[in-house]
Amino acid sequence: MSNLVKKTLILYADDDDLLSHLVQKYVTDFEILRVTGGEEALEFLNRSGAYSDAPRPDLLLLDLHMPRRDGFDILASIRASPALATLPVAIFTTSQWPADRDKAFALGADHFVQKPTGLDAFAELATTLGEIVREIHGTNGNRS
């Protein structure tokens, strides 16, 4: 039996290249795999096409405002799928509109996280994601 501890896997769906680079640079306690849109996120989660061997993520960090299919639509598709319905989803957005927050929770989001607005805010993001992961696993963020 192996004693290896794997990092928690976060699938990050966002079309913003700069922000994605910064998230991957500053949030280092987790393995983060990025997809650039909602359709690609669904392909990954459903292990279809190029993602036939994709691992199951522990958390989906989902941008609301993406081209073609927005985060609300992707979240609704996830919650409607028996295979994906229990996947923890954190909406990751610049939106501060209460209506967006309410809609996200009504569609089944588990968390609503504001995107950092400056470099110093990335430490806070790492802390927030750590709290979410501990809630998911009830542990230190690693999975055995």
N, C-alpha and C positions, 0 to 999 in steps of 0.2 A: 504494500500500500504506500502511496506517495504522500509525502509531507509538504508538497508544494502548495503554496497559497497564491491564488490568482487574484489580480486586481479586479475590482468591480468594473464591469464593462458598461460604459455609457454610449449609446448611439446618439449622436448630435446632428440634428437636421436643421441646417441654416444655409442660406444662399449668400451670406455676407462673408467674403473671403478674409478681410482684415480682422473682423471680430473672431472668426473661427480660428485664425492663426493665434490670436491673443489668448483665447480660451485654452487651446492646446498647449500654449507656452506656460501659462500661469496656473492652470489646474492640473497638477501632476500626480495627485494621489490616486487617480483612476486611469484606466485605459479608456481613451476616447477615440471612437471611430466616427468620422464625419461623412455625411451624405449631404448633397447640395440642394435637395428639394423633397417635397412631400411624396411624389411618386417613387423616387428612389428609396425613401425611407420605407414605404410599404413593400417594395421589392425586397429590400434587406430583411425586413421583419417576416415576410412570407417565404423567404428563402427561394426566390424565383430569379430566373435569368442569371446574371453574373453572380448573384448572391446565393446560389444553391447550397453552398457549404457555410453560410454565414452563422456565426454563433448567436445565441439568444442573449440580447442585452439585459442588464439588470434594471436599466432606466433609459427612457427616451427623453432627451432634452430637445423640445420641439419649438422652433420659431413659429410665430403666428403669421407673419407677413412674408410669404414666399410666392414666387410666380406660379402660375397655372393652378395649383391646388394649395389653398392656405392651410395653416395649422388647425383651424377649426374643422375643416373637411377631413383632414388626415386623422384627427382625434376621433371624430365620429366613425370613421371607417375602422379604426382600431377597436373601439368599444363595441362595434357591431359584429366583430369577428370572434367566434368562440375561441379560436386559437390564440388570439392576442388580447382579449378583453381584460385580462388580469395584469397586463404589463403596466408597471408604474410609469406615468407620463408627467413630466414637469414642463409646463409652458414657459418659454424663454423669450421675453419680448421687451421692446421699448415702450409698449403701450402702458399708459397709466389710467386708462379709461375704466371706470368701474364696470361698465357694460361688457367690456372684453373679459374682464376677470370673472364676472358672473356667468357669461356664456361658456367660458372655458370650464368652469366647475360644473355647470349644468350638463355639459357634454361628457363629463367624467374625468377631467384633469385631476391629478392628485396634488399638484403644486403649481403655483404661479410665481415665477421668478423674474425680477427686473434685470434686464441686461445692464452690465456696468457702463457707466458714462465716463469713466476715466481710469487710467492705469491703476491707481490706488484702490479702486473698487474691485479689482480682480481677486484680491485676498479675501474680501468679503464673499465673493462668488464661490471661491474654493471652500470656505467655511459653510456656506449655505448648502452646497452640494454634499458636503460631508454629513451634515445633519440629515439630509434627505436619505442618503445611503444608509446611515445608521438606523433610520426609521424602517427602511425596507428590510435590512438584514438583522437588525437588532444587534449589530456588532461594530467593529472598528472600520468597516468599509471594505474588508477583504472577504472573499468567498473561498471556501475550501473545495 
